[in-house]
Amino acid sequence: MRIYTRIAMSMRTGRILRAEFVHFHGPVALCGGGSGGGSSTTNTVDYGYNDRMATLSEEQQAWAREYFNMWQKHFKPLEIAQAQANLSLLPLETDLYKKQLSAASTLLPQQTQAASSFLSAATKGVDVNERMALATADAASAWKDVQAQTTRANARMGVNPNSGRFQGINAALDTQKAAQLAGARTQARVGAEQENFDRLKAAAGFNATGGILQGIGALTS
């Protein structure tokens, strides 16, 4: 008989790669026994435990069989019906997708033109001086009748137009008017410059191709 002293085995295939052994001719002893004082006839099998495990295994098999029967009766027909419904909808979905692609390809030149117009308007910006002039004109228009109304009001109250009091009132009005005109021009300038900056920022972050593809995605979603 062979007595192996070394064995190398592949863990993946279980094939023995290398084995070292010696040939032995002679008596052999059976390795048996246990904790029973060296006796080889001691029984170490736990029949009660094995019986409980066998009972549990049978119950698990029964549960699995019961669940399979329930699936076969209730869920299997539903899954078959869902698969058949999906198959019937497939031609309709394909046709709809083709129509969406066709519509997107028709809109592609329009979207390209729109993107070009957007970039042109964004990079051109607004005229800051024009905005300031319009703001000045609006503020001056609001002050157009203030001088005449103030003169009439003071005349009704008996204030002499040539008096120092009247001249002081006019000077205060002129100062207030100048402050409002300057504020309107400054606000218009700052607003126009900020708008131009925002336009350039939007143009820098705008990708015409990406915008078109996004539009196609919206049509086909």
PyMOL commands that set and color helices and strands:
alter all, ss='L'
color gray80, all
select helices_A, chain A and resi 47-124+128-142+146-156+164-204+208-220
alter helices_A, ss='H'
color red, helices_A
select strands_A, chain A and resi 2-9+16-23
alter strands_A, ss='S'
color yellow, strands_A
deselect
rebuild
show_as cartoon
